[in-house]
């Protein structure tokens, strides 16, 4: 879907907007009333996340020389994995002191910011 048209703004800006939108979807999961809404919002978050990953890859391709792309991608994906681990750890640690919906909301906010 992302490549079907041109999008306004720089790749970095597009990536940031998409990441905020993904985080908003994940924060909404904490307050949605039913499973149907939950599935719909998670589906939208997945589509937005695909666009965010693509913009990060294209941004990296713009700034790195071809000889450094493999190393750059490795570092980028390692950082993404570390961010997911930190967010999941925060949400898991919060479960002992807050409700699950609050833990999910806090975890999604920490993943964004």
Secondary structure as GFF3:
##gff-version 3
##sequence-region A 1 113
A	DSSP	three_ten_helix	2	4	.	.	.	ID=ss1
A	DSSP	alpha_helix	11	29	.	.	.	ID=ss2
A	DSSP	alpha_helix	35	63	.	.	.	ID=ss3
A	DSSP	three_ten_helix	66	68	.	.	.	ID=ss4
A	DSSP	alpha_helix	69	94	.	.	.	ID=ss5
A	DSSP	alpha_helix	100	112	.	.	.	ID=ss6
###
